[in-house]
């Protein structure tokens, strides 16, 4: 993103869509982030959905200042997301990041020309697909109880512990706790890898994200896994059915599956370089 002090309007970009899809449907029209009307800018097979913004209000320096205002950030970020969702309802879209701004249409055209083949290929990869996010949580107490009851290594150590002298038991109980924790982590990972592999067989692409801490989730259980999946629309119901099955079979282990979507493909179009 770049900015200069001038009265010439800058160009705010929401997303890119395939021009050929405009032959079947009309692109949505909306009031943009700077209370100006959105419009289309076509570059052969690629059409950008944009709106003009004030160079004074949306220079790099001004945006940097405004991003520190939580009220402004929330309002404008929600607007940006809402407009992209509006586009996504009827079009294959490569969503641009919040506050993707060019000094003029020529700079936008240069960016598209520089990445033309990449963008067209990305349209093909995203066509008729949806992004879904899956977060898996686990109550560690429930998982520990399961492992303590069924894990062969833990059971064998616990049985051996019963026949040890009382003085030695205190030390070995600590070792048993460490073994239990290790086996819980091992089983969690093994079970997730099996689930993830099953989901990968259904989906077109996936990206594993960083887990969130309890200070963000505000939950008592731990987030084990956080993953985005790109799914062909014809396979979405199969994907959802698989998640519902896992919810039922893993409930006794303290696992819960939180699925959200469909989303515009935010996490599968990030190869686009923006100014």
Buried (B, 14 or more C-beta within 10 A) or exposed (E): BEBEEEEEBBBBBBBBBBBEBBEEEEBBEBEBBBEBEBBBBEBEEBBBBBBBBBBEEBBBEBBEEBBEEEEEBEEBBEBBBEBBBBBBEBBBBBBBEBBBBBBBBEBBBEBBEEBBEEBBEBBEBBEEBBBBBBBBBBBBEBBBBBBBEEBEEBEEBBEEBEEEEEEEEEEBEEEBEEBBEEBBBEBBEEBBEEBBEBBEEBBBBBBEEEBBEEEEBEBEBBBBBBBBBBBBEEBBEBBBEBBEEBBEEBEEBBBBBBBEBBBBBBBBBBEBEBB
